[in-house]
Amino acid sequence: MGDGERWDEQDEGVLRLPSGRLVRGRGLRRPPDPGAPTPSYGVYLLGSRPPEVPWPAQWLRWPDFRLPADHERCRTILTEAWRRSVGERVEIACGGGRGRTGTALACLAVLDGVPAGEAVAYVRAHYDRRAVETPWQRRYVGRFGQRS
Protein backbone atom coordinates (compact mmCIF):
# COMPACT_ATOMS: atom_id res chain seq x y z
CA MET A 1 0.00 0.00 0.00
CA GLY A 2 1.22 3.45 -0.80
CA ASP A 3 1.19 6.66 1.20
CA GLY A 4 -2.41 7.17 0.09
CA GLU A 5 -3.29 4.46 2.60
CA ARG A 6 -1.57 6.21 5.52
CA TRP A 7 -2.73 8.93 7.88
CA ASP A 8 -1.58 12.49 7.46
CA GLU A 9 0.79 13.09 10.35
CA GLN A 10 -0.73 16.54 10.89
CA ASP A 11 -4.26 15.19 11.46
CA GLU A 12 -5.71 15.25 14.96
CA GLY A 13 -4.84 12.22 17.07
CA VAL A 14 -2.18 10.80 14.75
CA LEU A 15 0.82 9.37 16.58
CA ARG A 16 4.11 8.79 14.77
CA LEU A 17 5.94 5.82 16.22
CA PRO A 18 9.76 5.84 16.12
CA SER A 19 9.76 3.53 13.07
CA GLY A 20 7.67 6.08 11.15
CA ARG A 21 4.43 4.10 11.42
CA LEU A 22 1.37 6.31 11.90
CA VAL A 23 -1.60 5.35 14.10
CA ARG A 24 -4.63 7.46 14.93
CA GLY A 25 -5.99 7.50 18.46
CA ARG A 26 -9.51 8.78 18.95
CA GLY A 27 -12.30 9.17 21.45
CA LEU A 28 -15.51 7.70 20.05
CA ARG A 29 -17.62 10.28 21.89
CA ARG A 30 -16.12 12.91 19.55
CA PRO A 31 -16.82 12.28 15.88
CA PRO A 32 -13.83 12.52 13.55
CA ASP A 33 -13.40 15.51 11.28
CA PRO A 34 -15.85 14.97 8.41
CA GLY A 35 -13.06 15.61 5.90
CA ALA A 36 -10.66 13.11 7.47
CA PRO A 37 -10.05 9.79 5.73
CA THR A 38 -11.64 6.70 7.22
CA PRO A 39 -9.56 3.97 8.85
CA SER A 40 -8.65 0.87 6.92
CA TYR A 41 -8.51 -1.08 10.20
CA GLY A 42 -9.85 -0.23 13.64
CA VAL A 43 -9.38 -1.49 17.19
CA TYR A 44 -12.14 -0.48 19.59
CA LEU A 45 -11.51 -0.70 23.32
CA LEU A 46 -14.89 -0.68 25.05
CA GLY A 47 -16.77 -2.46 27.81
CA SER A 48 -19.56 -3.39 25.39
CA ARG A 49 -19.69 -4.14 21.67
CA PRO A 50 -19.20 -1.02 19.51
CA PRO A 51 -21.44 -0.14 16.57
CA GLU A 52 -20.56 -1.80 13.27
CA VAL A 53 -18.13 0.06 11.02
CA PRO A 54 -17.63 -0.39 7.26
CA TRP A 55 -13.92 -1.33 7.60
CA PRO A 56 -12.23 -4.36 9.19
CA ALA A 57 -12.21 -3.93 12.95
CA GLN A 58 -11.61 -5.74 16.21
CA TRP A 59 -13.41 -5.19 19.49
CA LEU A 60 -11.44 -5.72 22.66
CA ARG A 61 -13.52 -5.84 25.83
CA TRP A 62 -11.89 -3.18 27.98
CA PRO A 63 -14.06 -1.38 30.56
CA ASP A 64 -13.44 2.32 31.18
CA PHE A 65 -10.55 3.06 33.63
CA ARG A 66 -9.67 -0.65 33.74
CA LEU A 67 -7.50 -3.14 31.87
CA PRO A 68 -8.38 -5.42 28.97
CA ALA A 69 -10.48 -8.43 29.95
CA ASP A 70 -8.21 -10.84 28.03
CA HIS A 71 -4.53 -9.92 28.13
CA GLU A 72 -3.43 -12.48 25.53
CA ARG A 73 -6.13 -11.38 23.09
CA CYS A 74 -5.07 -7.77 23.69
CA ARG A 75 -1.46 -8.63 22.80
CA THR A 76 -2.61 -10.44 19.64
CA ILE A 77 -4.89 -7.60 18.50
CA LEU A 78 -2.35 -4.85 19.24
CA THR A 79 0.39 -6.79 17.48
CA GLU A 80 -1.86 -7.08 14.41
CA ALA A 81 -2.63 -3.35 14.58
CA TRP A 82 1.09 -2.54 14.81
CA ARG A 83 1.84 -4.87 11.89
CA ARG A 84 -0.89 -3.27 9.73
CA SER A 85 0.19 0.28 10.63
CA VAL A 86 3.21 0.05 8.34
CA GLY A 87 0.99 0.84 5.37
CA GLU A 88 -2.64 1.07 6.52
CA ARG A 89 -4.70 3.68 8.37
CA VAL A 90 -5.03 2.02 11.77
CA GLU A 91 -7.32 3.62 14.34
CA ILE A 92 -7.27 2.82 18.06
CA ALA A 93 -10.26 4.21 19.95
CA CYS A 94 -12.14 4.09 23.24
CA GLY A 95 -14.84 6.35 24.65
CA GLY A 96 -12.71 9.36 25.54
CA GLY A 97 -9.51 8.59 23.64
CA ARG A 98 -7.12 8.95 26.59
CA GLY A 99 -6.94 6.12 29.11
CA ARG A 100 -7.54 2.91 27.18
CA THR A 101 -6.45 4.39 23.86
CA GLY A 102 -3.32 5.90 25.42
CA THR A 103 -2.49 2.59 27.08
CA ALA A 104 -2.90 0.72 23.78
CA LEU A 105 -0.80 3.33 21.95
CA ALA A 106 1.92 2.96 24.60
CA CYS A 107 1.85 -0.81 24.02
CA LEU A 108 2.24 -0.17 20.27
CA ALA A 109 5.21 2.07 21.08
CA VAL A 110 6.74 -0.84 23.03
CA LEU A 111 6.20 -3.13 20.04
CA ASP A 112 7.90 -0.43 17.94
CA GLY A 113 11.01 -0.44 20.13
CA VAL A 114 10.33 2.21 22.79
CA PRO A 115 11.50 0.84 26.17
CA ALA A 116 8.45 -0.04 28.29
CA GLY A 117 9.56 2.35 31.02
CA GLU A 118 9.52 5.24 28.52
CA ALA A 119 6.42 4.33 26.47
CA VAL A 120 3.86 6.24 28.57
CA ALA A 121 6.00 9.38 28.46
CA TYR A 122 6.42 8.94 24.69
CA VAL A 123 2.65 8.76 24.15
CA ARG A 124 2.05 11.70 26.48
CA ALA A 125 4.61 13.78 24.59
CA HIS A 126 3.46 12.85 21.08
CA TYR A 127 -0.27 12.08 21.41
CA ASP A 128 -1.99 13.49 24.52
CA ARG A 129 -0.37 14.76 27.70
CA ARG A 130 -3.13 13.11 29.77
CA ALA A 131 -2.96 9.71 28.04
CA VAL A 132 -2.82 6.59 30.21
CA GLU A 133 -5.01 7.66 33.09
CA THR A 134 -4.50 5.16 35.92
CA PRO A 135 -1.56 3.64 37.79
CA TRP A 136 -2.67 0.14 36.74
CA GLN A 137 -2.71 1.20 33.08
CA ARG A 138 0.88 2.46 33.47
CA ARG A 139 1.87 -0.86 35.11
CA TYR A 140 0.17 -2.77 32.29
CA VAL A 141 2.40 -1.04 29.73
CA GLY A 142 5.46 -2.00 31.80
CA ARG A 143 4.36 -5.64 31.97
CA PHE A 144 3.53 -5.59 28.25
CA GLY A 145 7.18 -4.75 27.64
CA GLN A 146 8.36 -7.71 29.71
CA ARG A 147 6.58 -10.11 27.35
CA SER A 148 7.49 -8.58 23.99
N, C-alpha and C positions, 0 to 999 in steps of 0.2 A: 504494500500500500504506500502511496506517495504522501507528501505533505498535506495534500487535500483531505486526508483522512485524520489529520492531527488537529489538536486544539490550537488556537492562537494563544500564545503565551501571555498576551496582554489582556485576555478575557478574564472576567471576574471568576475567582475561585480556582484558577489554573495553577497547579504546582509543578515546577520543573524539578525533577529529581536530578541528582548529580550526573547520571548517565545521559541526561538530555531528554529522557522520557517525560511526557506531559500527561498529567492526570487532573481532571476537574473534580473538586470537592464542592458539595452543594447542600444546602438545607432545603428539604422538600416543601417546607411551609412557605418558602419564597419561590415563586415561579422564575424560571430562567428568563433572561433577556429574550424577547420574542425574535430578535434578529440573530441570536446565537445558533450555531449548528447543533444538531441533536447528537447524542452519544451514539457510538456504534456498539457499545457494551456498557452495561450498568451493573453496579453492585449496590443493593439497597439494604441498609442496616436498620431494621425496625423490629419492634416487639410483635407486630402483626403483619400479615401479608400486605404488600404494597399494591396499589392499582397496577393493572397491566400496562406495559409500555410497548411500542411498536419495534423495539430493537431487542437483541438478545440481552437477557438480564438474569441475575441471581439474587435471591432474597436470602439474607442471613438473619436468623432470629437473634436480635440484639436489643433488649429493652433499654429505654432511655436511662442514662447515668450508670449503666451496668456494663457487663462484659458479654461477649458472644456466648450463646447457649451451648454451642458445640465448637470447642477450640480447634479440633482437627479439621472440621469443615471450614472454619474461618481461614486457617492456613492454606487450605486447598483453593478456596475462592480467591483469596488475596494474591496468591501466587499466580493464578490464572489471569487476574486483572493486571498484575505487574508484567506478565509475559505479553499480554495483548497491547499494553500501553506503548510498546516500541513503535507501533504504526497505526494504532486505532485510537479513537476518541473514547477513552474510558472515563466513566463518571462514578464517583463514590459518593453516596448521599445517605443522610439520616434526616430526622425531623428538623433540627436546627442547623446542622452542618458544622458543628464544632466538636462535641465530645466524641461520639462514635466515629464520625467521619475523620476527625483529627487523629484519633487512635489508629484507624485503618490506614490513613495516609502515612503515619509514623511507621507502621509495620511495612508499608511499601518502601519507605526510605531505607529501612533495615535490609529488605531484600535487594535494594539497589546499592548497598555497600556502606550506608551511613552506620557507624557504630551505634548499637542499641542505646547506649547511655547518652548519645547526642541527638537521637532521632526526634524526640519531642521538641527540643530546642530548634531543630532544623525546620520542623513543620510550623512552629510558632513564628519563626523568622520569615518564612517564605509563603505561608498560607494564611494563617490567622493567629494573632498573638494570644488568643484565648482558647486555642485548640487543645484538646485532651484535657477534659474538665476535672477528672477525679484522680485521687492518688492511686486507686486500683487500676485505672486505665493507664497511668504512667508505668506502673509495675508490669502490666500486661505487655507493653512494648518491650520492656527489658527482658522479660521471659521469652518473648517472641524471638529476640535476638539470640538467646541461648540455644534455640532449636533450629536455627537457619542451616 
